[in-house]
Structures are given as structure tokens and as C-alpha cells.
């Protein structure tokens, strides 16, 4: 095995070139016309500019030529400010064109057209711009490692229009939305994309062979862009927001906030983004849950600055940006209480990112949060004291990513958290490699991460290592992979990242079979086998062991069916649930078998539904889990869509941490008490969208979450990992009941400029004495006595420095 791995790595590193299928070429034509983005294509340049034609099916019948009845023609022109795209999308049945109006970056049930641009023509990263038949924009950054990242938003113009022969798209993409070299004669990678939604057929201009795991390397060539004098890329986005807050327990009060976003093009390849006095008050609420596990709940990042264009900063999975501004825990005695802020105030943040003509990507992120103290009250005496919650803190990320051979890269990442005064500082560095053979048939990827925590004399400094490697075949019908991982006890990247488990090593193996072209029954069919084994470093005990088999398929009617089964055939040992400071104690986890089924009907139909039942059975009397999800959706017309989601989960006789029994003799056992409990969870969600037009919409999001745990019995955790009945210990049950409702209005009244209004009400209860009746909990959650109400309106205005100058 070792010899095979060495030969494979040698072949990957030493191979330098391979020619994919012949690349198509399209010439862009410079124009002096006054270009108006109206979807009419009546500028004179469109009468003579060369056309990209002869599209080929990408999915499902990979390689099949497009029908003459749905032929597609695309032309490109350019000026010193931008490139212009004109696309004619012919259709034999114009009445069947799907054109649902959806939010930005969401195709909905609509035909769409896209252009993929790579200004360095390095086959590694595309800037993708889409327009639907309803005129809705979507844009993203694509890399083969991470796929499409729609959190990135550019500022560009487009217009779609229906015609008697199909529909057309006209686009203006400013150079400011792209990255390219400073060469006088440009040569870009380009591809064009069309989805005929009603048939779920995808086409591209330059053929993308799905047997090759590299879409970007299979783009065509855009030539003809020469001697452009790009304008200064300086954009200012001032904004102002007003918040009105109310509830039954306090007087209604208002807040006025304002700030400024700045985007500056350091060069045609590098951009600086900065936020001054940020305001994130209208970001999506978090789906908070009852968390009885030893690990914190991980939330998605909803703040635009930290989600846009984060490809470089996601390298190595070292950055969990929710740490920036996160409210830390505060040590209090039983007789003390304090009102903690929802977040630590962010003073400012700056981000620089880009890539040189030689493929070197550079990323720099810096953010500063303010010195924060809170008032602590002694509930017995009424005395108050001021406590430091968090000192002024600087968060810093540096990324260097070198691409080569059109499909490989090596990267260096460093994250640093520096706190003012006597407080812990943290530094984490990582080296990553992602190597692929020229034909994209085999891959080798891995990393070495090193963490250093400096406690400034308040404790012992800590150093740790985290490393992994993966080798696999990535093309053809049959694919396989093997990998390994090692994490030392003191590895810790949690000051700016997130990592739950340490002190273990493990191995994975996986294999899959998929069809490349449709069969009589299936458009897609993918069978996957995956196994994972982990061992605790200090004891060698089996920490995790599982084998899963899953099947994903799409029928000829484009209905999705998924099936899966998982077995954990051995007793394993959980070193985290006992919550001991050094993870020295563990609990035995019995053998488990489980399965699931997932069905999703074709969303093209007005009525669609998703179903997902699941189960797990443990080799322990009465212990198991049942889960069920159902989500019906109905599209009333191209403007109005409603959906409802119901999720139910019940864990029977789950065993988990309850507390520590201080009366227990530490020489006999750990003093850790475990509880056998039933955990029941209901989640009801409603989503509604009414699009007035492609730039103006109303959106409704409602979530009611109820989860409660009822203790059945208590046990002492023995040093062997077994449990012994404990009759002299009691602990309360837990109930978490929360409600969130967002009703929002959004209007993009100009490119990059938006007016948004949001009405939000919410409530949240954590209780130990409660009723399990669903109706009682629901009525309490929506009772106005407990609801917090917030109405806000925000205006953001995009200013181009060049328009001011002119």
C-alpha cells in the first residue's frame, strides 16, 4: 500500500500537462455603441459580433447535442468599462417557458442562462453570472474544491425578455465584478450555460465531460479583449437603519444607526473590502435548539461581510467567523446574575483578497471588537460590581494559495486572536495541498495544522497538531478513496475556528458507482459505500466505527429517491459526554443500526413534497430513535409560493450527562451522573414568498421549535465506562420552547442599492417545570406578554466613484 501511495503521489506531482477536448473560441468585439440593457438587442454591434452556438448537453444525457428547436446563440462585446453579453435562447414552445419570480441567487422553477468567466484562464476559479427567464439575477464564485458559492454578490446589470421565438438575455458585467491580469491582450476562460427547466436539461457551449472532475478546465476561450483602460474601482455603500423595539416589560424605544461599506480595487486582481460601524440587525435569525450534547451548537454565518467571497478564507476550515463578535461565557457564582449583550460590538473590519497572474491567491482579514464590561448583581445582597466580559480583541487571518497545473494548489493559512491585557492569545497555522493528475483521474490532498495558545502567565501554554491525508480516484463510473487523520490532545483552534473532538486518530474508506448517462429508468443513479474508524490516542479504545450504504437517484420524471442504512457493529467509547476537564472518563456506546428514506418530487410541478423518515435501534433495551420530516410546497403562480415543514424526532432512553455528584468518593469512581431520558422535538416552519417583480418581494419566515427531555432514571458513571443505578440523585427535566417570525420587504431600486423593511417578533423559554402538551407550549410562545417586537427599515445606496467624478 505504501509503495502504491508513493507511486501515485510521484505521478501527481511530476505530471505537468494534459489537453482536454478541443476548446471552442469566441472573439469579443469592442464597441463604441451606447449600450442600453433593455433586452431588445437592437444595438448595431449585435448584427456583426461572432456567435457562440452548438451547445452540448451537460445533464442528464452528457454529450448529446442541443436540439435545433432549442438552439442558443451568444455574443460578447466590450468597452473600457465592462463586457456585454447578448443571448438568444430559442424555444419551440414559448408558452411552456417556466419563469417563476424568485429571490436573488435562487433560480426557483425558472429557465435560466449563465456565463462563466475566468480572467486568468487558469482552469481553477470561475465568476458565474446567471439570469432567469423572469429576470432574476444570481451570481457566485465557483471552484472545483468548493463548488458554487452564492454568498458572493457582484454589482452588474441584466434584462430578460420573452420573444416570439423564445427569450433573450442582455447583460452588462463591469470589470469591477471580475478579476484578471493587467496584460494588454486578454485571453479568458469562458463557458455559457442554459437550463431548460421544464425538462431539467442543462447545456453548455464548451462540452463539459462529467467523467472528468474539473468543470473549470473544460471552458472555452474568450479572445479579442485588448488595450482596455479599466476605471478606478472605488465603491462606497453608505447605509442608515432605524429600529423600533417593543415588548410588554419595557417602554417602546427607537434606535438610529448608520455606517459605510467601502470596496476598492487595489488592482484589476485585488480588492479591499471594509466596513465602518457595521450594522447586522436585519440578518436572519438563528435556528437555536435544545442542546444537551457536550459541544456547542454551530450556526451558519448570516452577516454579509463575512459570507461574501470567502473562498480563500475557507481554506483548511480554520475560520468560524461567528467567533468575531461572539458573546463569551462569564463566570458567576450561584447568587450572581448579569444581563449579557447579544453580541460584542464590532468596531470595524477589513478584507483584502485577490489572485496574481501567476496564480498566487492572497487573502487578508482583520476585525476589531470593543472592550466590553457588564454589570453583575448579587441577588442576595443587591450589591453590584463591574465585570470584564471581553477585552478589546483583534482577529486576523492571512491566506496564501498557489495554484498550478490548472487543477492543483498548495496553501498556507494563519489565524491569530490577540486580546488586550492579561488574557489568552491564540495562533493557528496550516499547510494544505490539493494535487490532481493532469487527466483529473486521481487526487491527493491533505493538511498539517499547528495551534499555539499563549495564556499570558495565567496558565500553561498549549501546543497541538492536527493532520490528515486523502487519496482517491475521482473519475469514471467507479470511484474510491482512502484517508487518515490524527489530532493531538492540545490542538485547539476554537478562538477563531471551531473543532469539537481532539486526541484521536482515524481512517476512512469509500467507494461509489454512478451512471454517467441516463438509463431507461434513471436520469441519475449513485451508490455509495463509506466506512469510518476512530481510536482514542491515549488508550487505543475504539471511539467511532460505522459503515453506511446510500443510494441517490433521479427518475425519468425528475423525482428524487434516496435510501440509506448505517451500522455501528462494535461497542465504542465516548470520551466527551462525561464532561471531565481532561476527557479522561468515558461511557460505553452500544452497537447501533439505522436507516432512512428521502423522497423529493419534481419542483417543476405546482405542488411538490419532500418526505424523510428515519430510525435507529441500539443494542440496549428500549434505546433508539425515530425521525420524520414532511415539507409540502405549493406554487400558486409565478409570484406566490408557500411551503410548510414539519419535523419530529424522538430519542428513547437516550443516556447522557446530567451532572456531577460531589458527595461521591473520588477514589471509587468519577462522580459523574448520567441520566436515561426521552427527548422529544417538534419543529414547525412556514416559508412564504410573494414577488411583486424581479426587484421587489415580500418574504415570510416562521419557526416554532419545541424540545423537551424527561429523565427516567439516574446512574453513576463507573471508571469502566459502564453505569450503575444512582437512587439518591435527582435533576430537573429540560424544556426549550422558542418562536421566531420575520416578515420582510425588499426592493433593489438600483444596482447595488436596496431598501428593506423587517418586522420581527420572537420569544424564547428554557424551563425545568413545564407541561409537555404541545398546544400549551405553542400558545405560550406566541403570547404577546412574552413576545419581543422589532420593526426596522434600512437603506443602502451604491455609489460608484467614477459616476461622481464624471
N, C-alpha and C positions, 0 to 999 in steps of 0.2 A: 504493500500500500504506500509505504514511504517513497519507494522508487517511482511509482506511478505519479505521485503528487509532485515530485521533483521534476520529472519529465514534463508534466502539464504546465507547471509554473515557468519552466525554461522556454517552452513553446510560446506561452503567452507574452513573456517579456521580450523575446527575441524577434517575434513576428512584427513586421512594420507596415505592411501594406496589403490591401486586397481591393479589387474592383468589384463593386456591386453591378447589377444590371445597368445598361447604358442609361445615363442620366439625360432627361429631356432638358432643353434650354429654351428660355424665353427672354426676349430683349425688351427692356423698358425704354420708353421714348420720352425725351424731355419735351415739355410743352410750355408755350407762352400763353395758352388759353386761360381765361378766367374760369376756374373750375368751381362749379356750384354743386354741392352734394344734395341732389334732389331726387335721385333715382330715375331720371329721364334719359341719361346718357346721350344728350344732344350736343356735347362739345365736339368740335371738329377732330380732335385727336383720336376719338374712338372710331373714326372712319378709316384710319390707316394703321393704328398700332397693331403689332403682331398679336395673334391669338393663341392661347393655350387650349388645346382640345384633346379629344381621345382619352377620356378618363377611364380608369380601371377600377373594378370593384375591390374594396378592401375587406368588406364583411357583408354577408356571410360567405359568398362564393368567391374566395380570394383569387384574383387574376382574371375574372370574367370581364370582357369589355362592356362599357356602358352602352345601353340601347340607343339607337338613333332617335327614338321617341323622347328620350330624356337627355339629349346631348347637352354639353355645358361648354361655354366659351368664356375665357377670362383674358383681360388685357390690363397692362400696367403702364402708367405714365408717371412722370416725376417733375418736381420743381426744386428749388433750393430749400423749400420748407418741408416738403412731405412727398410721399408716394401716393398715387391714386389708383384705385382698383375698380374695374368695371366687370361685372359678371352677368352673363345671360344664362339663366337656368331654364331650359326648355322642358315642357311637360305636356304629355298627350291628353291629360285630363285636368285642366286648371281648376275645376270645381272640387277636386279631391285634395288639393294642396292644404296640408294642415298648417294652421297659423295661430295657435294659442298664444296670447299675450302673457308673458311670464316676467318675473323679476330679472334684473340684470344677472348675468352669469348662470342663468337657468334656462335651458332650451325648452322645457315643458314638452308639450306634444306639438311640435312645430318643425317644418322643414328648416334647414339651416345650411349656410355656406361659410367656409372659413379659408383663411390664408395663413400659412406657416412660414415665418421668416427667420433666417439665421444669418445675421450680419457678418459673422466671421467665417461662415461656411465650414465650420469645424465638426459638423455632424453630432454636436453634443447638446445644444440647447436651442429650442425654438421659442419665438414670441408668436403666440397664436391669437388671431382675431376672428371672431365669428359674428354673423348677423343672421337672425331668423327671418322667416317669411313674414313675421309680424313686426319686424324692425327692431327687435330686442338685441342688444349687444351682449357679447360675452368675450372675455379675454383671459389669457393665462400664460404662464411660463411652463414649458414642457422640458423635462429631462428624462432620459431613459431610466435613471435610477429612481426618480420620484413620481414620474408620470406628469399629469396636468395639475398645476397649482392655480386654482381660480381665485385665490385670495389676492393675487396681484391684479391691480386695476390701472389701466393706462387711460389717457385722455385723447380721444380720437372721434371722428365723425363718420356717420353712416346713414344710409337711407335704403329701405327696401320698398319695392312697388310691384304689385301684380300687373300682368300684361295679358294680352290675348294669346300669347304663346307660352306662358309660364310665369316667371317672375324674375326681377333683376335686383342686383345689389350694387350700390355705389359706396365707396369707402375713401376716406382721407386719413392716412396714418402719418402723423408728424414724425420727423426723425427723432424728436424728443422721446417718443414711445419705444424707440429701438436702441440697440447697441451695435456698433460696427467700427471698423478700423478707420484711420484717417487717410487711407490710400486715395489717390486721385481717381483711380479706376476701381470701382467696387465690383465684387463678384459675391453674391449672396446665395445661400441655400434657400430654396422656395418650394413649397408644395401647396396645392389647392385641394379643398375638401368639400364634399357635398353629401348631405344626408337626405335621402328620400324617406321621410319619416313614416309614411303610411305603410311602406314595405320593409322598414327597418333595414334599408340598404345603405351602405357607406361607400363612397367612391373617392379616389384621389387621382390627381393629374399624373404625377410620377408614381409608378407602381410601388406599393409597399408590400413586400413579401412577408406574410405573418410567420413563416418558418424562421425568419431572422429576427432576433430580439434587439432591434435597433431601428426605430422609426426615423429618427433624425438623419441617419446615414443614408436613407433612401429618398431624400428630397432631390428635386431637380435643381437647375442653376438659373439664377436671375442675373443677367448681364445688361450692360448699357448705361448704368448709372455712373456718370463721370463728372468730375470737376464741380461737385456741389459745394456750395458755401453755406454750411449749416448755421442757423441763427443761434444766438446765445440761449442756452436752456436754463432759464430762471423763471420759476413759477411761484407765486405767492397765493396761499389759500387762507385768508382770514375767516374767522367764524365767530359767531356770537350765539349764545344759548340762554334761554330763560327757563327756570324750573319753578314750579308751584307745588309745594309739598303740604299734605294734609293727612291727619288721622284724628280719631276721637279723643286722643290724650294730649294733644298739643294744638296750639293756635296755628292756623294756616300761615305759611311764610313763603316768600319768594327769594330766588337766587338768580343773579345775573352773572354769566361767565363769558369769557372771550379768550381767544387765543389765535395762534398763527402757525400754519404749516409752511415750510419752505422746501422747495425742490430746486436743486442747482446742478447743472451739468458741468462737472469739472472738466470733462472732455466728452467726445462722442461715445466713449465706452464706460465712463464712470459717473455716478450720480451721488449727490449728497442729499439726504432727507433729514429734516429737523422739525421737531415740534416744540413750541414755546408755550408754556402754561396750558398743558393739554386738558381736554375735556372728553371723558368717555362715558358720560351719563346716559347716552342712548344705546349703548351696546346691549346685546342680547343677554337675558338673564341666564344664570347657571342652573343646570338641572341637578340641584342638590338632592342627595339621597341619605337614607339612614345608613350610616357606615359603622358596622360592628367589626370590621377587619382591623388588622394591626397596621394597615397602610392608609395614608391619606387618599381622599378622592381626587382624581385627576380631572381637571376641567379644560375644555377647549379654550383657546385664545380668541377673544372676540374684539379686541381693540385693533382698529385698522392699521395703525403704525407698526404693530408687532406681527401682523399677518401678511402684509403686502411684500411680495418679492423676497421671501425668506429662504430661498433655495440654498444659498451659501450658508446661512446661519443654522440650517437644519442638519448640516453635515455632522455625523457622529452621534446625533441625538444627545448632545450635551446641553442644549439650551431649552429650558421650560420657561418661556417668557412671563408666565403668570407669577413667577417669583418676584418680578420687578413691581414693586408697589403692594406686595402681599402683606397682610397684617400678621405679624408673628404672635406666638403664644406669649402670655405674660404670667409669670409665676406669682400666684396669690395664695394666701392662707385660707382656711375654711371660713373665716369670719370677714374676709375682704371681698369686695366686688368692684368692678371697673367697667365703664362703657367704652368698648374698643371701637375705633373707626372701621368702616367697611374696607378701607384700603389706606396705605401710606401714600401721601401726596407725591406725585411725580413732578419734579421741578422742570426738567427738560430732558430731551433725548435726541440723539443724532445717529444717523446711519449712513455709511458710505459703502457702495457696492459697485462692482463692475468687473470687466474682464479685458485684458490686453489682447493685442492682435496675435500674440504668441500663445494664447490660451491660459494665461495666468489670471485666475479669479481672485479678487481681493475683497474681503468684507470686514467692516469695522462697525461695531455697535456700542454706543455708550449711553447710559442713562443714570440720572442722579435723583434720589429721593430725599426728602427733607428730614431733619432731626425731629422726632415725634415723641412727645410725652403725654401721659394721660393721668387723670385724677383717680386715685384709689381711695375708697371709703371703707372704714371699718364698720361693719353692720352692727356690732355690739356696742361700740362706744361713740360712733358717729364721727370719729376723727378722720381727717383726710390727709393724704400725702400725695406728692407728685412722683410718678414712677416713669423711668425711661422705657419707652416701648421699643424704639429702634433709633440708633444714631443716624446721622447723615450717612448715606451709603452710595457708593459708586459701583455700577455694574458695567463690565466691559467684556466685549467679545471680539476676537481677531481671527479671521479665517484666510488661509492661503490655499488655493485649489488649482493645481496644474493639470490641464487636460492634454492628452497626446494620443496619437494613432487613431483619431476620430471616435474612439469609444472607450478610452481608459483615462484614469485620473489618479493622482495622489494628493493628499490634503493634510494640512496642519491646522489645528484649531486650538485656541487658548481662551478660556473663560476665567475672569477674575472678579471677585467681590471684595471690595475694601470698605471697611466700616470705620468711621471716625472714633478715635478714643480707644479705650480698653475693651475691645470686642474682637470676636473671631473674624479672621480674613480667610478667603478660600481661593485656591488657584488650581485649575484643571487643564491639562494639555493632552492632546491626542494626535496620533499619526494614523491616517487611513489610506488604504489602497483599494482600487477597484479596477482590475485588469481583465481584459477580454481579448480572445483571439480575434484576428482580423475578420474571420467569417462570422463572428458572434455566435460561435457554437459552444464555447466553454468560457467559464468565468472563474476568477479567483478574487475574493475580496476579504478584507479583514481590518483590524484596528488594534492599536495599543493605546490605552488611556492611563494617565497618571494623575492622581489627586494629592494635594497637599493642603492641610488645614493648619493655620497658624493661630493658636489660641492666645497670643499676646501675653504669655505668662499666667493666664487664668486656668490652664490645664495643659495636659501633654499634647504636643503636636502630633498629627496623624498623617501617614502617607499610605496610599493604596494603589493597586493596579487592577485594570480591567482589560482583558484582551480576548479577541475572537478571530476565527478564520472560517471561510466557507468556500468550497469547491463544488462546481456544478456544471452540468450540460444545460444549455439554455435555448436549444433549437430543436425542431423536428416534432414528431408526434410523441415520442417517448423522451422524458426529461428526468434528470435525477440530481441529487445534491447531497453533500455531507458537510457537517460543520462542527466546530467545537468552541467552547467558551470557558474562561477562567476569570473569577473575580475574587480578589483578596478580601480579608475581613475589614480592613480600614479604608477601602475605596469609598469615597463619598463625594458626589457631585451635586448634592442637593441644595447648595446655596444658590445656584443659578440653573440647575438641572433638576431631574427627578429620577430616582433609582430606588427601588423597593428592596431588592434582595442582594446580599453580598455573601462572602465566604462559601462559595460553591464552584464546582466545575461540572460541565455537562457536554452532551453530544446530541446532535440531531441527524436524522437521515430522512430523505424524502424522495418520492418518485411520482411521476404522473404520466397519464396518457390523455391526449386530446386529439380531436379531429381538426384538420386544417380547413377542409371544405365540407359543405352540408351533405348529409345523407338523406335517405328517404324520409326519416323520422325527425332528424335533428338539424337545427342550424348550428348549435354548439353542443359539445359534449366533452367534459373534462373530469377525469377520475384521478383522485389524489390520495396518496398514502403518506402519512407523516408519523414519525416517532421521535420522542424526546426522552432523555435520561439525564438526571442531575444527581450529583453526590455532594454532601456537605464536606468541606475541606478538612476540618479538624478530626471528625470521627469516621469519615468514609461512609456514613449512612446514606441510604437512598432517599433523596429529598423529593424527587419527582420522577415519574415514569408513566408514559402514556403512549398509546398507539391509536391513531384516528384514520378513518377512511371516509372520504367525502366525494360526492358526485354533484357536479353543477351542469345543468343542461338547459337548452332553449329549444322549444319545439318549432315546427314549421309555421305555427301560428304566433310565434314570438311570446309564448307563455314560458315563464321560468320555473323550473323544478330543481330543488336542491335537497339532498339527503346526506345524512352523516351519522357515524357511530364512533364512539370513543371508549376505549377500555384502559383502565389503570390496573394491571394484573397483579401488582405487588403491594404489600404494606409499605407506606412511605412515612417519612418523619418530618413534621413541620416545626422548624426552629424559630418561627416568628410569632405564632399565635400566643405563646406563653408570655410575651411582652417582657422578658427579662432583659436587663441592661446590656448583657454581653451575648444574648441569644444562646445561652448555654443549655437551657431547658427546651424540651421538645415534646410533642404529642404525636402519637401514632395515628395515621390516617388509613382507614381500611380500603380494601380494593373497591373499585367503582366501575360501573358500566353505564353508559348513557347513549342517547341518540336524539336526533332532531330531524325535522322536515320543514322545508320552506317552499312556499308557492307564491309567485307574483304574476298576476295576469297582465296581459299586454296593456300598457298605459295609453295606447292609441285609442282604446275604447272609452266612451264617456264614463262608464262605470268600470272601476278596477278594484282589485282587492289583494292584500298581502296576508298570508297566514304563516304562523311559525309555532307549532307545538314542539315541546322538548321534554326530556325526562332524564333522571339519573337515579341509579339504585346502588346503595352501598352494601358491602358485606358486613352489615351491623344492623341488628334488629330494629326495624321501623325507621331507618335513616334513609333519606332520599330527597329528591327534588322534582317538582312539576312546574312547567312553564308554558305559557300560551300567549301569543300575540295575534291580534287581528286588526287590520287597518283598511277599511273601505275608503275609496276616493270617488268623487263624482265631479265631472267637468260639465257644468250646465251649458256653457258656451265658451267662446274664445276669451271671455273676460272673467268669468266667475268659476272658481274651483273651491270645493270644500273637502276636507278629509277628517276622519276621526280615528284615533288609535287607542286601543285598549291593550294593556299588558298586565298579566297576572303571573306571579311567581310565589311558590310556597316551598320552603325548606322544612322537612320533617326531621325532628330530633337532631338538628344540627348541634355540634358541640364546639363551643368557642369560649374565649376568655371572658370571665366575669369580674374578677378582682383578685386582690391579694389578702390572704388571711394572716395577719400579723401575729396572731396567737399561736400559730403553728411552730413547732420546734424546727429551726432551720437545719439542725443536724439530721433530721429524719427525712424531710422532703422539701420541696421548693416553696411551699406556702402559696402556690398559685391555685386559684379556684377556677374551675371550668363549669360552664352551665350547659345543660341539654335543653334546647329551646326550639320552638316552632317560630319561623319568621315568615310573615305573610305580607306581600307587597301588591298594591294596586296602583297603576298609573293610567290616567285618562287624559288624552290630549286632543285638542281641536286645532286645526290649521285652516285658515281661510284666506283667499286672495281674490280681490276684485281689481282688475287692471282697467283703468279708465282709458289709457293708451299706453304706448311703449315707454313713456317717460313718467307716467303718473299712476300710482297704485295705492290701494288700501290693503293692509295686511292684518290678520288677527291670529294670535297665538295664545292658546290657553293650556295650562298644565295643572292638574291636581294629582299630587303624589301622596300616598298613604302607605306607611310601612310600620309594622309593629312586631316585636319579639316577645313571646311569652315563655318564661322559664318553667321547665318541668321538674328539673332536679339539679343538684349541685354536686361537684366532685372535686377531690383534691388531685392535683397532677403529681404523679409519682416520678421519681428520677428515671424510671424505666420507660417513661412515655405513656404508661397505662394510667387509668383513672380509678380512683377509689371513692365510693359514696361518702359525701360530707353532709351530715344531718344537722349540724349546728351553725350553718351559714345560710343567710338569705340575702338576696339582692333584688332590687326593683326591676320590673319589666321596662321596656322602652317603646315609645311611640313617636313617630315623626310624621307630621301632617302639614303639608305646605301647598300653597296656591299661588299661581302666577298668571296674570293676564296682561298681554301687550296688544294695544290697538294703535296702529301707526299709519301715517300718511307720508308718502314720499313723492317729491316732484323734482326731477332733473330738468331745471328750466333753461340750462345752457350747458355746454360741455364742461364737465368737472364741477358744476355748480348745482347745489341742492338745497331745497327747503324740506325739512322733515318735522313732523309733529308726532308726539307719542303720548298716549295715555296708558299708564301702568298702575295696576293695583296688585297687592301681594300680601300674604300673611304666612307665618311660619310658627309651628309649635313643636317643642320637644317635651314630652310628658312621661311621667312614670306612673301616674294614676289616671287611667283612661278607659274609655269604652272601645270595644272592638267593632261596634256597629258602624258600617260604612256611612250610612246616612247621617248619623250624629257627627262624625268627623267632617264630612263634606259641608254640612250646614255651619259648623264652627269655622271652617276655613274661609267661607265666603260671608261670614257675619261682618257687617260694616263696623262693628265695635272693634274688630281686630285688624281691619284692613288698613294698609298704608297706601295712599294715593299720591301719584306724581303725574303732573302734566308738564310736558316740556316742548319747546319749539326751538329749532336750531336752523341757522342759515349759514351755509358755506358758499364762498364765492371764489371762483378760479380766475386768477389774473396772470396773464402772460406778459412778461416784461417787454417783449417785442411789441405787443399791441400798445403798451403805454408809451414806449419810445417813439412809435410811429404816429 
